Amino acid sequence: MYDLPSEFPEEPGLPDTYHDLQPQFLSETLRLQDYTEGEYFTASDLNIYYDPDNRLWHKRPDWFLAVGIPFLYGEQQDLRLSYVAWQEAVNPFIIVELISPGTEAEDLGETTAQPGGPPTKWTVYEQILQVPYYVVFNRYINELRVFKLEAGQYQRQALPNHRLWIPELKLGLGLWYGTYRPGTHQQSERRWLRWYGEDGQWLPTGEELARQQAEAEQQRANDVAAELAALKARLRAQGLNPDDFL
């Protein structure tokens, strides 16, 4: 990892702010029942090196998840500069690509590799890394496509209500309409990829979770106050002064 470049000058940066926000949203709402936070790794716009015989060949997905692997790298407990597949314990479990103008054919496996050059993105994900789930989302037309590795090939999955349940993760992925813009009051209302749980409910962001907890605490306080007021009323009805007892 320390020897391979994490950046390539010929590769452009993120094409728009959506490519920054959507991966954050996926990571923030991810809740895995069978893994602690230190037992899985998520990343966006990070090089995945996949061929030890051609060490500079890489793909750079918009977002991916690897499970059963420490979040930090190696004995040094370092943040990853890239993901070197032949040195890691596992390959990514799910990869998400967000279609940009000009990338649709590559993202959907409609391009061919140049003779002697690196394989296509589709070939790398399907045949080399054998990523179990490959997600492609076109935000311009709100089209979600999910491909699952079955018998060594990607098969497009049916998506009732634009949702897919992933039993291996005990988690679902679907399209949610709402606003998400962390750290600012400026909001963007649109379709987003978002995780949901076994009850079908969307999993909360950190801000939503904090608000839910605050509302629950306020409700408990209100309940206690209401019980106390009722008790005082009963004492007064019996001709007693509540202040003598409470």
C-alpha positions as CSV (number, residue, x, y, z in Angstrom):
1,M,0.0,0.0,0.0
2,Y,2.8,2.4,0.8
3,D,4.6,1.8,-2.5
4,L,1.6,2.2,-4.9
5,P,0.4,5.7,-5.8
6,S,-2.9,6.9,-4.3
7,E,-3.3,9.6,-7.0
8,F,-2.8,9.7,-10.7
9,P,-2.4,13.1,-12.5
10,E,-4.5,12.0,-15.5
11,E,-7.5,11.1,-13.3
12,P,-9.9,14.0,-12.8
13,G,-11.3,14.8,-9.4
14,L,-14.9,14.3,-8.3
15,P,-17.3,15.5,-11.1
16,D,-19.8,17.2,-8.8
17,T,-20.8,17.6,-5.2
18,Y,-23.2,14.7,-5.4
19,H,-20.2,12.4,-5.8
20,D,-19.0,13.7,-2.5
21,L,-22.4,13.7,-0.6
22,Q,-23.8,10.3,-1.7
23,P,-20.9,8.2,-0.5
24,Q,-21.0,10.1,2.8
25,F,-24.6,9.3,3.1
26,L,-24.0,5.6,2.4
27,S,-21.3,5.4,5.1
28,E,-23.2,7.4,7.7
29,T,-26.4,5.3,7.5
30,L,-24.7,1.9,7.3
31,R,-25.4,-0.3,10.3
32,L,-24.2,-3.9,10.3
33,Q,-25.6,-6.3,12.8
34,D,-22.9,-8.9,12.6
35,Y,-19.8,-6.6,12.5
36,T,-18.6,-3.9,14.9
37,E,-17.3,-0.5,13.5
38,G,-13.8,-1.9,13.6
39,E,-14.7,-5.0,11.5
40,Y,-15.6,-3.4,8.2
41,F,-14.2,-0.8,5.8
42,T,-15.9,1.7,3.6
43,A,-14.3,4.1,1.2
44,S,-15.1,6.4,-1.7
45,D,-12.9,7.4,-4.6
46,L,-10.1,5.2,-3.4
47,N,-7.9,3.1,-5.7
48,I,-8.4,-0.6,-5.6
49,Y,-5.3,-2.5,-6.9
50,Y,-6.3,-5.9,-8.1
51,D,-3.5,-7.5,-10.2
52,P,-0.1,-8.3,-8.5
53,D,1.4,-8.9,-12.0
54,N,0.4,-5.4,-13.2
55,R,0.7,-3.5,-10.0
56,L,-0.3,-0.1,-11.3
57,W,-3.6,-1.4,-12.8
58,H,-6.5,-0.2,-10.6
59,K,-10.1,0.8,-10.4
60,R,-11.5,3.7,-8.4
61,P,-15.1,3.1,-7.4
62,D,-17.3,5.8,-6.1
63,W,-18.0,3.8,-2.9
64,F,-17.3,0.3,-1.7
65,L,-17.7,-1.9,1.4
66,A,-15.5,-4.7,2.6
67,V,-16.7,-6.8,5.6
68,G,-14.7,-8.9,8.1
69,I,-11.7,-6.7,7.8
70,P,-10.2,-4.1,10.2
71,F,-11.0,-0.5,9.4
72,L,-7.3,0.4,9.9
73,Y,-4.5,-1.1,7.9
74,G,-2.0,-3.6,9.2
75,E,0.0,-3.7,12.4
76,Q,0.7,0.0,12.0
77,Q,-3.0,0.7,12.5
78,D,-2.8,3.3,9.7
79,L,-5.5,4.8,7.5
80,R,-5.5,3.3,4.1
81,L,-3.9,5.1,1.1
82,S,-5.5,2.6,-1.2
83,Y,-6.9,-0.9,-1.2
84,V,-4.4,-3.6,-2.4
85,A,-6.6,-6.6,-3.0
86,W,-3.9,-9.2,-3.0
87,Q,-2.7,-8.1,0.4
88,E,-6.1,-7.6,2.1
89,A,-7.9,-10.5,3.7
90,V,-11.1,-10.0,1.6
91,N,-12.3,-8.4,-1.6
92,P,-15.0,-5.7,-1.5
93,F,-18.5,-7.1,-0.8
94,I,-20.5,-4.3,-2.6
95,I,-19.4,-1.6,-5.0
96,V,-21.4,1.4,-5.9
97,E,-20.8,3.5,-9.1
98,L,-22.6,6.8,-9.6
99,I,-23.0,7.4,-13.3
100,S,-21.6,10.6,-14.7
101,P,-21.9,12.0,-18.2
102,G,-19.6,9.8,-20.3
103,T,-19.2,6.9,-17.8
104,E,-22.4,5.0,-18.3
105,A,-21.0,2.6,-20.9
106,E,-18.0,1.7,-18.8
107,D,-20.1,1.4,-15.6
108,L,-22.5,-1.0,-17.3
109,G,-19.9,-3.2,-19.0
110,E,-20.6,-1.9,-22.5
111,T,-17.0,-1.1,-23.3
112,T,-14.1,-3.4,-24.3
113,A,-10.6,-3.5,-23.1
114,Q,-7.7,-2.4,-25.3
115,P,-5.3,-5.2,-26.4
116,G,-2.6,-5.5,-23.8
117,G,-4.3,-2.9,-21.6
118,P,-6.1,-3.3,-18.3
119,P,-9.4,-5.1,-18.2
120,T,-12.7,-3.2,-18.0
121,K,-14.3,-2.1,-14.8
122,W,-17.0,-4.8,-15.3
123,T,-14.5,-7.5,-15.8
124,V,-12.5,-6.5,-12.7
125,Y,-15.6,-6.4,-10.5
126,E,-17.2,-9.6,-11.9
127,Q,-14.3,-11.9,-12.7
128,I,-11.2,-10.8,-10.9
129,L,-12.5,-9.4,-7.6
130,Q,-15.7,-11.3,-7.8
131,V,-17.6,-8.6,-5.9
132,P,-21.0,-10.2,-4.8
133,Y,-23.0,-7.0,-5.4
134,Y,-22.5,-4.3,-7.9
135,V,-24.7,-1.2,-7.8
136,V,-25.1,1.4,-10.5
137,F,-27.2,4.5,-9.9
138,N,-28.0,7.2,-12.5
139,R,-29.1,10.2,-10.6
140,Y,-30.1,12.1,-13.7
141,I,-33.0,9.8,-14.4
142,N,-33.2,8.2,-10.9
143,E,-32.4,4.7,-12.3
144,L,-31.1,2.1,-9.8
145,R,-29.6,-1.1,-11.2
146,V,-28.2,-3.8,-9.0
147,F,-26.2,-6.8,-10.2
148,K,-25.6,-9.9,-8.1
149,L,-22.9,-12.4,-8.8
150,E,-24.6,-15.7,-9.6
151,A,-22.6,-18.7,-11.0
152,G,-19.7,-16.4,-11.8
153,Q,-21.7,-13.7,-13.7
154,Y,-23.6,-10.6,-12.8
155,Q,-27.3,-11.0,-13.0
156,R,-29.5,-7.9,-12.8
157,Q,-31.9,-8.0,-9.9
158,A,-35.5,-7.1,-9.7
159,L,-36.1,-4.1,-7.5
160,P,-39.7,-3.8,-6.1
161,N,-40.2,-0.2,-5.0
162,H,-36.6,0.5,-5.9
163,R,-35.3,-1.6,-3.0
164,L,-33.1,-4.6,-2.7
165,W,-32.7,-6.8,0.4
166,I,-29.2,-8.1,1.0
167,P,-29.6,-11.2,3.3
168,E,-25.8,-11.6,3.8
169,L,-25.7,-8.2,5.4
170,K,-29.2,-8.3,7.0
171,L,-29.6,-4.9,5.4
172,G,-31.4,-3.4,2.4
173,L,-30.5,-0.7,-0.1
174,G,-33.0,1.5,-1.8
175,L,-33.9,4.9,-3.2
176,W,-35.1,7.5,-0.6
177,Y,-36.5,10.9,-1.4
178,G,-35.5,13.7,1.0
179,T,-32.8,16.1,2.0
180,Y,-29.2,15.4,3.0
181,R,-26.4,17.9,3.4
182,P,-24.3,17.4,6.4
183,G,-22.7,20.3,8.2
184,T,-24.8,23.0,6.6
185,H,-28.3,24.4,6.5
186,Q,-28.3,24.3,2.7
187,Q,-30.3,21.2,1.8
188,S,-30.6,19.2,-1.4
189,E,-34.0,17.5,-1.9
190,R,-33.7,14.6,-4.3
191,R,-33.4,10.8,-4.6
192,W,-30.6,9.2,-2.6
193,L,-29.3,5.7,-2.1
194,R,-29.9,4.8,1.5
195,W,-29.9,1.7,3.7
196,Y,-32.9,0.3,5.5
197,G,-33.4,-2.3,8.2
198,E,-35.3,-5.6,8.6
199,D,-38.4,-3.6,9.6
200,G,-38.3,-1.7,6.3
201,Q,-37.4,1.6,8.0
202,W,-34.7,3.8,6.7
203,L,-31.6,3.8,8.9
204,P,-30.9,7.2,10.5
205,T,-28.0,9.6,10.0
206,G,-26.0,10.7,13.0
207,E,-28.0,13.9,13.2
208,E,-31.4,12.1,12.9
209,L,-30.3,9.6,15.6
210,A,-29.3,12.4,17.9
211,R,-32.6,14.1,17.3
212,Q,-34.6,10.9,17.9
213,Q,-32.7,10.4,21.2
214,A,-33.3,14.0,22.3
215,E,-37.0,13.6,21.5
216,A,-37.2,10.3,23.4
217,E,-35.5,11.9,26.5
218,Q,-37.9,14.9,26.3
219,Q,-40.9,12.6,26.1
220,R,-39.7,10.7,29.2
221,A,-39.3,14.0,31.0
222,N,-42.8,15.0,30.0
223,D,-44.2,11.6,31.1
224,V,-42.5,12.0,34.5
225,A,-43.8,15.6,34.9
226,A,-47.3,14.4,33.9
227,E,-47.2,11.6,36.5
228,L,-46.0,14.0,39.2
229,A,-48.8,16.5,38.4
230,A,-51.4,13.7,38.5
231,L,-50.1,12.6,41.9
232,K,-50.2,16.1,43.3
233,A,-53.8,16.5,42.0
234,R,-54.8,13.3,43.8
235,L,-53.3,14.5,47.0
236,R,-55.0,17.8,46.8
237,A,-58.3,16.0,46.1
238,Q,-57.8,14.2,49.4
239,G,-57.3,17.5,51.2
240,L,-53.5,17.0,51.5
241,N,-50.7,19.4,50.7
242,P,-48.4,17.8,48.1
243,D,-45.4,19.8,49.4
244,D,-45.7,17.8,52.7
245,F,-45.0,14.6,50.9
246,L,-42.9,15.5,47.8
